[in-house]
Amino acid sequence: MTLEIILFILFALIGAASGVLMITRKNPVMSALFLILNFAALAGVYLLLNAQFIAVVQIIVYAGAIMVLFLFVIMLLRPDAEISILRTNPLLKYVAIGVGVLVFAQLIYLIFFFKPLNITPSDVAERIQIGTVENIGTEIYTKYIIPVQVAGFLLLSATIGALVLAKKKFE
Amino acid sequence: MDLWTIIIISIIKILFVVTITLLTVSYLVYFERKISAWVQDRIGPNRVGWYGLLQPFADVFKLFLKEDIVPDASIKSIHTLAPIITLFVAFSTYAVLPWGPPVNIFGYEIPLVLADVNSGILIVLALTSLGVYGITFSGWASGSKYSLLGGVRSSAQMISYEISMGFSVAGVLLISESLRPAAIIESQSGWMWNAFIQPIGFITFLVSAFAETNRLPFDLPEAEPELVGGYHTEYSSMKFAAFFLAEYANMIISSGLIVTLYLGGWQVPYIETFGLSSGWVTMMQIGAFFFKVGAVLFFFIWVRWSIPRFKYNQLMNLGWKVMFPLALVNLVWVAILVMLLN
């Protein structure tokens, strides 16, 4: 067994176990903790796929920023409020189950029936270089500049919208 | 170089870095107390050892002998996990900071850095962004409202200043055209230090570093008057020592980052014109790195004992309305500079 396979099994096991632990915890903060561990394991898998930049951004954005926001919301709200929402509106439960089945079916399709696009270069040296910050930056700011700008404007408008909503509440 | 040589050299380097860090941390506490005494015209610790030089060991020994109290209202597992996260983040960041030029020993070229990774600076940012969890979890898991308030305050502060920190770093990256710390240092040869090229970015990074390490004037998370000690109110014995250690380890890593990004790293300006042998040059460069880090550390302590604490709204105003726009101005300035000179 090569080092790569050993590491993959390690990261995959941590990711799967933390995923299961995340949805079975009663305490939402514990769930959040396992989700962070899941993100970290995923970052490890990205590293094995030569996607160094995505691995680091996974940690910075998901584990470092978004989960902090989640934790804030969980800590400042009463966690038992969610249970009462489910109790007053039992239909939500079935919607959640439906969405879960849909996502699961999608994953099954992707794993067993979908052929991956063969765009990775056959040369090993080139394959290592493909995920570096320099390469991703060059691609994003030349080939994919319009999608990037559109996404930027979307985020900007979302920020302005959030500001307007927050300001209305204080006035 | 075969695999075993690499492993042995790496282990030696890890031992060196960890030993230096632990020693520096313990003596940093001593110097903090000595310098504070000097600022306030007192004598400072002078009982244990010659001029109080064994004081750090006495402090650690005292904490080691204390009872480890875990409050009943706390969530035990996370209460224990929080100091571990904090220490892990504080110590793992040293892996990517180079403390000298590559040296030749027994025919091997050895870079004086644990991991010379391509996206080194991003890894530092990623690890510091994980540092928030140690504080948030310790505040939440203690089951005390003072701890929770301290934890929430601190994470809000760290997230806010991470933004201006990131934008200041972007200015440095525009000049170095690489995320590798070694390449960033090489781009600052001579007196072309980033602190002189982009002084605004230097100041925003410096202020953000103070806020990220929770040092005065931004040490609101542990404001004694209203929070009784903040996120580590409910910690005692070695768990408290872990937080204490991590704070000083973070200070060293911030100083190392400031030196690497803005003060030329291990470079001594125009040292090649002095006509010294290569061994002396390497020694002087390694010495220069530690000297610069020491100078920044002294600045950290000096500020702590000179400037009073900010109020919370002042802190947020400074972060969002002053530092963030200034970091953006700096980014535009560096972009114009790079465009004109290329």
Interface residues (C-beta under 8 A of the other chain):
Chain A: N27 V29 M30 L33 I36 Q52 F53 V56 V57 I59 I60 A63 G64 A65 V68 L71 F72 M75 L76 T132 V133 E134
Chain B: I75 I78 V117 N118 S119 L122 I123 L125 A126 L127 S129 L130 V132 Y133 T136 F137 W140 L148 V152 S155 A156 I159 E162 S178 L179
